[in-house]
Amino acid sequence: MNRSRRGRRVALPLPALALAGVAVAFFALPLAGLLWRAPWSNAWTYLTDDAALTALRLSLVTSLCSTVLSIAFGVPLAWMLARVDFPGRGAVRALCLLSMVLPPVVGGVALFFALGRRGLVGQYLDEWFGITLPFTTAGVVVAQTFVAMPFLVVTVEAALRQLDPRLEDASRTLGASPWYTFRRVTLPAIRPALTAGAVLAWARALGEFGATITFAGNFPGVTQTMPLAVYLSLETNPEQAIMLALVMVAISFAVLVGLRDRWFGSVGRPAQVAP
C-alpha cells in the first residue's frame, strides 16, 4: 500500500527551509513575547477578577449564540450556492463572504447604519416591534454573526461541491424528498466539514473586536467581551491584559490544533464528481 500523501517526506531546498523557518519565527515571536512578559505570580488573581470572568462568560454565551445562527442560516446559504445555478451567483457569493475581508470596524459601521435606531431597517424594528440592537447583548451576537458566518459558509460550500452528486441522485431516484435526502444523505456526508466550519465560526466570533465595539459598544456586563476587556485592560492594567490575551491565544490555538485533520486533511483530496 502506498504511503499517504500526508505522511510522505519531502526534502526542501535549504533556502526554502530557511525562509520557512523565518516565517515560523515571525508567527511565534508575538506569542513568545506574551509568555515572556506574563505576570505568572499574579496570574490567578488577574484571571479570576470579576470583570474578567464576566467578560469571558459573555463572550462564551454570545459566540455560541452566533454559531447557532451561523449554522441555521449559513448551511442553507451554502447549499444554495453549491447546488442552485442562478444568475448572479458569483456576485451573491462575494456579497455573503465580503465580511471576511472587510475591516471589522467598517462592518460595524455598516451594521450601525443598517440596523441602528435610524438605520435602513433598524428604524422599522424600533418603530414596529420596539427592537433596538445597537449597544445591547443582542447587538454583540449580530456583529459576531456578521463576521463569523462566512467561515462556515465557505467551508460547507466547498464540502458540498466535493460531494459525489450520484449519492443524492440515488436517494431521489428511490423516492426520497429533497429534505429527506439532505438530512439522511447530504448532511452525514458533509458532517466533518460542518463541524470544522462551526468551530471556525465560533472561534472567529469569540475573537471579534472591531464590529462589536463599533456596533454594540463596550459596556461591562452587557457588551464587553473578552477582546474588548483586553483592550480596556491594556490602558489601565497591562499585566492583566497580557493574561487575558494569553487565554484567548490558548483557546484559538487549541481550536486550530483540534481542527488540523478535518480542516487541512481535505486539502488536495480529489473531488468526487459524476462522470
FIPATOR-828590 format. One record per residue: x, y, z of N, C-alpha, C in turn; residue in one letter. Coordinates in steps of 0.1 Angstrom, whole numbers, plus 2048, in hexadecimal, padded with zeros to 3 digits. Layout:
BEGIN
 n_xx n_yy n_zz ca_xx ca_yy ca_zz c_xx c_yy c_zz aa
    X    Y    Z     X     Y     Z    X    Y    Z  A
...
//
This chain:
BEGIN
 n_xx n_yy n_zz ca_xx ca_yy ca_zz c_xx c_yy c_zz aa
  809  7F4  800   800   800   800  809  80C  800  M
  806  816  7F7   80E   822   7F7  80C  82B  803  N
  816  831  807   815   83A   812  80C  846  80F  R
  805  84A  819   7FB   856   817  803  862  814  S
  7FD  86B  80D   803   878   809  807  880  816  R
  7FF  87F  820   802   886   82C  80E  881  833  R
  811  874  832   81D   86F   839  829  86F  830  G
  829  873  824   834   873   81B  83E  87E  81F  R
  84B  87A  820   855   884   823  85B  88A  816  R
  85C  897  816   861   89F   80B  86D  8A7  80F  V
  878  8A6  808   884   8AD   80C  884  8BB  805  A
  883  8C6  80E   883   8D3   808  891  8D8  806  L
  893  8E1  7FC   8A0   8E7   7FA  8A3  8F0  806  P
  8B0  8F1  809   8B4   8F8   815  8AF  906  816  L
  8AF  90E  80A   8AA   91C   80B  89B  91C  80F  P
  893  913  809   885   913   80C  883  90F  81A  A
  88B  906  81F   889   901   82D  88D  90D  837  L
  897  915  833   89B   920   83B  88F  92B  83B  A
  88A  92E  830   87F   937   82F  873  933  837  L
  870  925  836   865   920   83E  867  921  84D  A
  874  91F  851   877   921   85F  875  92F  864  G
  879  939  85B   877   947   85E  868  94A  860  V
  860  944  857   851   946   857  84B  940  864  A
  850  934  868   84B   92E   875  84F  937  881  V
  85B  93C  881   860   945   88B  857  952  88C  A
  854  957  880   84C   963   87F  83E  961  886  F
  838  955  884   82B   953   88B  82D  94F  89A  F
  838  94A  89D   83A   945   8AB  83F  950  8B4  A
  846  95A  8AF   84C   965   8B7  841  96C  8BF  L
  836  970  8B9   82C   978   8C2  827  96F  8CE  P
  825  962  8CB   821   95A   8D7  82C  959  8E1  L
  839  958  8DC   844   957   8E5  845  964  8ED  A
  842  96F  8E7   842   97C   8EE  838  97C  8F9  G
  82C  977  8F7   822   977   901  826  96E  90D  L
  82B  962  909   830   958   914  83B  95E  91C  L
  844  966  915   84F   96C   91C  84B  977  926  W
  841  97F  922   83D   98A   92B  832  986  934  R
  82C  97A  933   821   977   93B  824  977  94A  A
  81C  97D  952   81E   97D   961  819  970  967  P
  821  966  967   81C   959   96B  819  958  97A  W
  820  960  982   81D   960   990  80F  965  994  S
  80A  96E  98B   7FC   974   98E  7F2  96F  984  N
  7F5  964  97D   7ED   960   972  7DF  95C  977  A
  7DE  954  982   7D1   950   987  7C8  95C  98C  W
  7CF  966  992   7C7   972   996  7C1  979  98A  T
  7C9  97A  97F   7C4   982   974  7B9  97A  96D  Y
  7BB  96D  96C   7B1   964   964  7A4  962  96B  L
  7A4  963  979   798   961   981  792  96F  985  T
  797  979  97F   790   986   982  782  986  97C  D
  779  98D  984   76B   98C   980  768  992  972  D
  76F  99C  96F   76D   9A2   961  772  999  956  A
  77D  992  959   782   989   94F  779  97D  94E  A
  774  977  959   76B   96C   958  75E  970  951  L
  759  97C  954   74D   980   94D  74F  981  93E  T
  75A  987  93A   75D   989   92C  75E  97B  925  A
  765  972  92C   766   964   927  759  95D  925  L
  750  95E  92F   743   958   92F  73B  95E  924  R
  73B  96B  922   734   972   918  739  96E  90A  L
  746  96C  909   74C   968   8FC  747  95A  8F8  S
  747  951  902   743   943   8FF  735  943  8FB  L
  72C  94A  902   71E   94A   8FF  71B  950  8F1  V
  720  95B  8EF   71D   962   8E2  723  95A  8D6  T
  730  955  8D8   736   94E   8CD  72E  941  8CA  S
  729  93A  8D4   721   92E   8D1  714  932  8CB  L
  70E  93D  8CF   702   941   8C8  704  944  8B9  C
  70F  94B  8B7   712   94F   8A9  716  943  8A1  S
  71C  938  8A7   71E   92C   8A0  712  925  89C  T
  708  925  8A5   6FB   91E   8A2  6F4  926  897  V
  6F5  933  897   6EF   93B   88C  6F7  938  87F  L
  704  937  880   70C   934   874  708  927  86D  S
  706  91D  876   702   910   871  6F4  910  86B  I
  6EB  917  872   6DD   917   86D  6DB  91E  860  A
  6E2  929  85E   6E1   930   851  6EC  92D  847  F
  6F8  929  84C   703   927   844  703  91A  83C  G
  6FD  90F  842   6FD   903   83B  6F3  904  82F  V
  6E7  909  831   6DE   90B   825  6E5  914  81A  P
  6EC  91E  81F   6F2   927   815  6FD  920  80D  L
  705  918  814   710   910   80E  70A  906  804  A
  6FF  900  808   6F8   8F6   800  6F3  8FD  7F3  W
  6ED  909  7F4   6E8   910   7E9  6F4  914  7DF  M
  6FF  919  7E5   70A   91D   7DD  711  911  7D6  L
  710  906  7DC   717   8FA   7D6  70E  8F2  7CC  A
  701  8F3  7CE   6F8   8EA   7C7  6EF  8F1  7BD  R
  6EC  8FE  7BF   6E2   905   7B7  6EA  90E  7AD  V
  6E7  90D  7A1   6ED   915   796  6E3  920  793  D
  6E7  92D  796   6DE   938   794  6E7  944  78F  F
  6E1  94D  788   6E8   959   783  6EE  961  78F  P
  6FA  965  78E   701   96D   798  705  965  7A4  G
  707  958  7A3   70B   950   7AE  719  954  7B3  R
  722  958  7AA   72F   95C   7AE  72E  969  7B7  G
  726  972  7B2   724   97F   7BA  71E  97C  7C8  A
  714  973  7C8   70E   970   7D5  718  969  7DE  V
  721  960  7D9   72B   95A   7E1  735  965  7E6  R
  739  96E  7DE   742   978   7E2  73C  981  7ED  A
  72F  984  7EB   728   98C   7F5  728  985  803  L
  725  978  803   723   970   80F  731  96E  816  C
  73C  96E  80E   749   96C   814  751  979  816  L
  74A  984  813   751   991   814  757  995  822  L
  74F  991  82C   754   994   83A  760  98D  83E  S
  765  983  836   771   97C   839  77D  985  836  M
  77C  98E  82C   787   997   828  785  9A5  82C  V
  779  9A9  830   776   9B7   834  77D  9B9  842  L
  783  9C5  844   787   9C9   851  77B  9C8  85B  P
  77D  9C1  866   772   9BF   86F  76B  9CC  873  P
  773  9D7  875   76D   9E4   878  763  9E9  86E  V
  767  9E6  861   75E   9EA   856  751  9E2  856  V
  753  9D5  85A   747   9CD   85B  73E  9D2  866  G
  744  9D7  872   73C   9DC   87C  734  9E9  878  G
  73B  9F1  871   735   9FE   86C  729  9FA  863  V
  72B  9F1  85A   721   9ED   851  715  9E7  858  A
  717  9DF  862   70D   9D9   86B  705  9E5  872  L
  70C  9EF  876   706   9FA   87E  6FC  A01  875  F
  700  A04  868   6F7   A0B   85F  6ED  A02  859  F
  6EE  9F5  85B   6E3   9EC   856  6D9  9E9  861  A
  6DF  9E6  86D   6D6   9E1   878  6D6  9EA  884  L
  6DC  9F6  883   6DB   A00   88E  6CD  A05  88F  G
  6CA  A0D  899   6BC   A12   89B  6B8  A1B  890  R
  6C1  A21  888   6BD   A29   87D  6C3  A23  870  R
  6C6  A16  871   6CC   A0F   865  6C1  A0B  85B  G
  6C6  A06  850   6BD   A02   845  6B2  9F8  849  L
  6B5  9EF  851   6AC   9E5   857  6A9  9E7  865  V
  6B3  9EC  86D   6B2   9ED   87B  6A7  9F7  87F  G
  6A5  A01  877   69A   A0B   87B  68C  A04  87B  Q
  68A  9FA  873   67D   9F3   873  67D  9E9  87E  Y
  688  9E3  881   689   9D9   88C  685  9E1  899  L
  68A  9ED  89A   688   9F5   8A6  679  9FA  8A7  D
  674  9FE  89B   667   A04   89B  65C  9FA  89C  E
  65D  9EF  895   653   9E5   894  653  9DA  89F  W
  65F  9D7  8A3   661   9CC   8AD  668  9D0  8B9  F
  66D  9DC  8BA   674   9E0   8C6  681  9D9  8C8  G
  687  9D5  8BD   694   9CD   8BE  69F  9D7  8BB  I
  6A9  9D8  8C4   6B5   9E1   8C3  6C1  9D8  8C4  T
  6C9  9D7  8BA   6D5   9CE   8BA  6E2  9D5  8BE  L
  6E5  9E1  8BA   6F2   9E7   8BE  6F3  9E8  8CD  P
  6FF  9E6  8D2   703   9E8   8E0  6FB  9DE  8E9  F
  6F8  9D2  8E4   6F1   9C8   8EB  6F8  9BB  8E9  T
  6F5  9B1  8F2   6FC   9A4   8F1  6F7  99E  8E3  T
  6EB  9A0  8DF   6E6   99B   8D2  6EE  9A1  8C7  A
  6F2  9AD  8C9   6FB   9B4   8BF  708  9AD  8BE  G
  70E  9A8  8C9   71A   9A1   8C8  719  994  8C0  V
  70E  98D  8C2   70B   981   8BB  70A  984  8AC  V
  703  98F  8A8   702   992   89A  70F  995  894  V
  717  99D  89B   725   9A1   896  72D  995  894  A
  72D  98C  89E   735   97F   89D  730  977  892  Q
  723  975  890   71E   96D   885  722  973  878  T
  722  980  876   725   986   86A  733  983  865  F
  73D  982  86F   74A   97F   86B  74E  970  86B  V
  746  968  872   749   95A   874  742  951  86A  A
  736  954  866   72F   94B   85D  736  948  850  M
  73D  951  849   744   94E   83D  74E  942  83F  P
  754  940  84A   75D   935   84C  756  928  84B  F
  74A  927  850   742   91B   84F  73D  919  841  L
  739  924  83B   733   923   82D  73E  91E  823  V
  74A  923  824   754   920   81A  759  911  81C  V
  759  90D  829   75D   8FF   82C  752  8F5  828  T
  746  8F8  82B   73B   8EE   827  739  8EE  818  V
  73A  8FA  812   738   8FA   803  743  8F2  7FC  E
  74F  8F3  801   75A   8EB   7FB  757  8DC  7FC  A
  752  8D8  808   74F   8CA   80A  744  8C5  801  A
  73A  8CE  7FF   72F   8CA   7F7  733  8C9  7E8  L
  73D  8D1  7E4   741   8D0   7D6  74A  8C4  7D4  R
  750  8BF  7DE   759   8B3   7DD  750  8A6  7DF  Q
  744  8A7  7E4   73C   89C   7E6  737  896  7D9  L
  738  889  7D7   734   882   7CB  725  883  7CA  D
  720  88A  7C0   711   88D   7BE  709  880  7BB  P
  710  875  7B8   709   869   7B5  703  863  7C1  R
  708  866  7CD   702   862   7DA  6F5  868  7DC  L
  6F4  875  7D9   6E7   87C   7DB  6DD  878  7CF  E
  6E3  876  7C3   6DA   871   7B8  6D4  864  7BB  D
  6DC  85B  7C1   6D7   84D   7C4  6CB  84E  7CF  A
  6CD  857  7D8   6C3   858   7E3  6B6  85E  7DD  S
  6B7  868  7D4   6AB   86D   7CE  6A4  863  7C4  R
  6AD  85B  7BE   6A7   851   7B5  69F  847  7BC  T
  6A3  844  7C9   69B   83B   7D1  68F  841  7D7  L
  68C  84E  7D4   680   854   7D8  681  85D  7E4  G
  68D  85F  7E9   68F   868   7F5  68D  877  7F1  A
  687  87E  7FA   685   88C   7F8  693  894  7F9  S
  693  8A0  7F4   6A0   8A8   7F5  6A4  8AA  804  P
  69B  8AC  80D   69E   8AE   81B  6A3  8A1  821  W
  69D  896  81D   6A1   889   823  6AF  886  81D  Y
  6B2  889  811   6BF   886   80B  6C9  88E  811  T
  6C6  89B  814   6D0   8A4   81A  6D3  89F  829  F
  6C8  89B  830   6CA   897   83E  6D1  88A  840  R
  6CE  880  837   6D3   873   839  6DF  86F  830  R
  6E1  877  825   6EC   874   81C  6F7  87F  81C  V
  6F2  88B  819   6FC   896   817  702  89A  825  T
  6FA  89C  82F   6FF   8A1   83B  709  898  842  L
  706  88B  842   710   882   848  71E  882  840  P
  71C  884  833   729   884   82B  731  890  82D  A
  72B  89B  830   733   8A8   832  734  8AB  841  I
  731  8A2  84A   732   8A5   858  740  8A9  85D  R
  74B  8A3  858   758   8A8   85C  75A  8B7  858  P
  756  8BA  84C   758   8C8   848  74F  8D1  84F  A
  742  8CD  852   739   8D5   85A  73F  8D7  868  L
  744  8CD  86E   74A   8CE   87B  756  8D8  87B  T
  75F  8D7  871   76A   8E0   870  765  8EE  86E  A
  75C  8F0  865   757   8FD   862  750  904  86E  G
  749  8FC  876   742   901   882  74D  905  88C  A
  757  8FD  88E   761   900   898  769  90C  894  V
  76C  90D  887   773   919   882  76B  926  884  L
  75E  925  881   755   930   883  754  934  892  A
  754  92A  89A   754   92D   8A9  760  934  8AD  W
  76C  92F  8A8   779   935   8AC  779  943  8A7  A
  775  945  89B   775   953   895  76B  95C  89D  R
  760  957  8A1   757   95F   8A9  75D  962  8B7  A
  763  958  8BC   769   95A   8CA  774  965  8CA  L
  77B  966  8BF   786   970   8BE  782  97D  8B7  G
  775  97F  8B4   771   98B   8AD  772  998  8B6  E
  777  9A2  8B0   77A   9AF   8B7  774  9BB  8B0  F
  778  9BD  8A3   775   9CA   89D  766  9CC  89A  G
  75F  9C3  895   751   9C4   892  749  9C5  89F  A
  74E  9BE  8A9   747   9BE   8B6  747  9CB  8BD  T
  753  9D1  8BE   755   9DE   8C5  74E  9E9  8BD  I
  74E  9E8  8B0   747   9F3   8A8  738  9F2  8A8  T
  733  9E6  8A8   724   9E4   8A7  71E  9E3  8B5  F
  725  9DC  8BE   71F   9D9   8CB  725  9E1  8D7  A
  730  9E7  8D5   737   9EE   8DF  73F  9E6  8E9  G
  743  9EB  8F4   74C   9E5   8FD  746  9E7  90C  N
  73B  9E1  90F   735   9E2   91C  736  9D6  924  F
  73D  9D7  92F   740   9CB   938  733  9C4  93B  P
  733  9B6  93A   728   9AE   93D  71D  9AE  933  G
  71E  9B7  929   713   9B7   91E  719  9B4  910  V
  724  9BC  90D   72A   9BA   900  739  9B8  900  T
  73F  9B8  90C   74E   9B7   90D  752  9A9  90D  Q
  756  9A4  901   75B   997   900  76A  996  903  T
  770  98A  902   77E   989   906  787  991  8FE  M
  786  992  8F0   78F   99B   8E9  78E  9A9  8ED  P
  782  9AE  8F0   780   9BB   8F5  786  9BE  903  L
  785  9B3  90B   78B   9B4   918  79A  9B5  918  A
  7A0  9AD  90E   7AE   9AE   90C  7B2  9BC  908  V
  7AB  9C2  8FF   7AE   9D0   8FA  7AD  9DA  905  Y
  7A2  9D9  90E   7A1   9E2   919  7AC  9E0  923  L
  7AF  9D3  926   7B9   9D1   930  7C7  9D5  92B  S
  7C9  9D5  91E   7D6   9DA   919  7D9  9E8  91D  L
  7CF  9F0  91F   7D0   9FE   922  7D1  A00  931  E
  7CB  9F8  939   7CA   9FA   947  7D3  9F0  94F  T
  7D4  9E3  94A   7DB   9D9   951  7E2  9D0  947  N
  7ED  9D3  942   7F4   9CB   937  7F6  9BD  93B  P
  7FA  9BA  948   7FC   9AD   94C  7F0  9A4  94A  E
  7E5  9A9  94E   7D8   9A2   94D  7D5  9A0  93E  Q
  7D8  9AA  936   7D5   9A9   927  7DE  99D  921  A
  7EA  99B  926   7F2   991   921  7EC  983  925  I
  7E8  981  931   7E2   975   935  7D5  972  92E  M
  7CC  97C  92C   7C0   979   924  7C3  976  916  L
  7CD  97D  910   7D1   97A   902  7D6  96C  901  A
  7DE  967  90B   7E3   959   90B  7D7  94F  90B  L
  7CD  952  912   7C1   94A   913  7BB  949  905  V
  7B9  954  8FE   7B4   954   8F0  7BD  94C  8E7  M
  7CA  94E  8E8   7D4   947   8E0  7D3  938  8E2  V
  7D2  934  8EF   7D1   926   8F2  7C4  91F  8EC  A
  7B9  926  8ED   7AD   921   8E7  7AE  920  8D8  I
  7B2  92A  8D2   7B4   92A   8C3  7BD  91F  8BE  S
  7C9  91E  8C5   7D3   914   8C2  7CD  906  8C3  F
  7C6  904  8CE   7C0   8F6   8D0  7B6  8F3  8C5  A
  7AE  8FD  8C1   7A4   8FB   8B7  7AB  8F7  8AA  V
  7B5  8FE  8A6   7BC   8FB   899  7C3  8EE  89A  L
  7C9  8EA  8A5   7D0   8DD   8A6  7C5  8D2  8A5  V
  7BA  8D4  8AC   7AF   8CA   8AB  7A9  8C8  89D  G
  7AA  8D3  895   7A4   8D2   888  7AE  8CE  87D  L
  7BA  8CC  881   7C5   8C9   877  7C1  8BF  86D  R
  7BC  8B3  871   7B9   8A8   868  7AD  8AB  860  D
  7A2  8B1  866   796   8B4   85F  797  8C0  855  R
  79F  8CA  859   7A0   8D6   850  7AA  8D4  845  W
  7B6  8CF  849   7C0   8CE   83F  7C1  8C0  839  F
  7BA  8B6  83F   7BB   8A9   839  7B4  8A8  82C  G
  7AB  8B1  829   7A4   8B0   81C  7AB  8B8  811  S
  7B5  8BF  815   7BD   8C7   80A  7C4  8BD  801  V
  7C2  8BF  7F4   7C8   8B6   7EB  7C1  8A9  7E8  G
  7B6  8A7  7F0   7AF   89B   7EE  7A6  89C  7E2  R
  7A6  893  7D8   79E   895   7CC  78F  895  7CF  P
  788  89E  7C8   77A   89E   7C9  773  893  7C2  A
  768  88E  7C8   760   883   7C2  755  889  7BA  Q
  756  887  7AD   74D   88D   7A3  748  882  79A  V
  73C  884  796   736   87A   78C  73D  87B  77F  A
  73E  870  778   745   870   76B  73C  877  761  P
//
